[in-house]
Amino acid sequence: MIDSFFNIIAQGAAILNIELPPEGEAAFRTYYDFLKERGQNVNLTAISGAEDVARLHFLDSLVLLNTTVFKNTRIIDVGSGAGFPGLPLKIAEPSIDLTLLDSTGKRILFLSELCDKLNIDVTCLKARAEDAAHLPELREKYDIVISRAVARLNVLCEMCLPFVRIGGTFLAMKGIDSSEEVTEALSAIETLSAKVEEDYDYTIPGTDISHRVVRISKIEKTPDKYPRRFAKIQKAPL
């Protein structure tokens, strides 16, 4: 029920030792209402219902705040979709300089309108990641790159790591059983001048659902030829 909606978020955040700002309740309610109103038309998420959205989208996104320091960082969310995980992080940590990147115009329009409703300053960019990563104003300019996309990690790394500055971090949200996928991606990660750090495993508060954040650090400049065209990435993953 909607009455328990923010209680779920607040209690879950407390379990995660995350302090939400005073304006958090109004922001999350506005987010949910707009998602419910527009979600079916734009094909944003298969998850519906206030309690499921609170746990499986909002809390699942907020967990990232426990994986590294987000305060006063520049972040890009690659393949933002309905804004997860980037927008919940911005609500919880307003100091974030956030860019939401998605290749679908309808989703970017939704995100732009949502940010207006939330009265928050976010850059909403319509572009394919493999194209945007070659733009000088975006390439290796971000402290943290985040993605909840469903692509295999070796593919995701090629599209995301070029955005990460040297010394920065790529956080890939994956299933708890992603060890084989990480192993498969080791060659790509090395080729892209990065290294795998310790995984962050967690259970979403109020559920028995466990996920993993794969943490990858950028150690040197990514070779200029990456990312390749998407057809080439798919045909011959690193």
Residue, then its C-alpha position, 0 to 999 in steps of 0.5 A: m500500500i502507498d502508505s507504507f511506501f516511504n516507510i519501506i524506503a526509510q527503514g531499508a535505508a536505516i538498515l543500510n546505514i544510509e541517511l536520507p535528506p529531509e526532502g527525500e520522502a517527497a522526492f521518492r513519492t513524486y518519482y513513484d507517482f510519475l513512474k506509475e503514470r508514465g511507465q506503461n506508455v514508455n515501457l520503463t519497468a516490468i516491476s509495479g506496485a509501490e512496495d515492489v518499486a520501493r524495494l526492488h528499484f529504490l533500495d536496490s539503487l541506494v545500496l551503491l552508496n555503501t560501495t564507494v564515496f559518492k559525495n561531490t563526485r561526477i557520475i554517469d549512469v549508462g543505460s539509465g532506462a527509468g533512472f535506476p540507479g542514478l536518480p535515487l542516488k541523486i535524491a539521497e546524495p544531492s552533491i552528485d553531479l549526475t548524467l543519465l545516458d540512454s539511447t531511447g528518446k522516449r526514456i530521455l524525455f521521461l527522465s527530463e520531465l521527471c527531473d523537472k518535477l523533482n526540481i533537481d539538476v541532472t544532465c539527460l543525454k540521448a546517445r548510444a554509449e559506444d558513441a558518447a564515450h568517444l566525445p572529448e567532453l565525456r571520455e574519461k571525465y567521470d569519477i564513477v560510472i554506474s550501470r544496471a544494464v543486462a548486457r554481459l560484463n565483457v560487453l558492458c565494460e567496453m561501453c562503460l570503462p572509457f567514461v571512467r577517469i584514471g583512478g575512478t571506478f565502474l560499478a556494475m550491478k549484477g546477480i549474485d551468481s556472476s562469478e563466471e561472468v566476471t571471469e569471462a570479462l577479465s581479458a576485456i577489463e585488462t585490455l581497457s586498462a582496468k582491474v577488478e576490486e573486491d565484489y560487494d554482495y548484499t541482500i535488498p532489505g525486506t527481501d531474500i533477494s541478493h545481488r552483487v556490485v562488481r567494482i572495477s578500477k581504472i588504472e590507465k588510459t583506455p586505448d583510443k580505439y575503444p569502444r568499437r561499434f556495437a556490432k563489432i562488440q557483439k560479434a567479437p567481445l574482448 
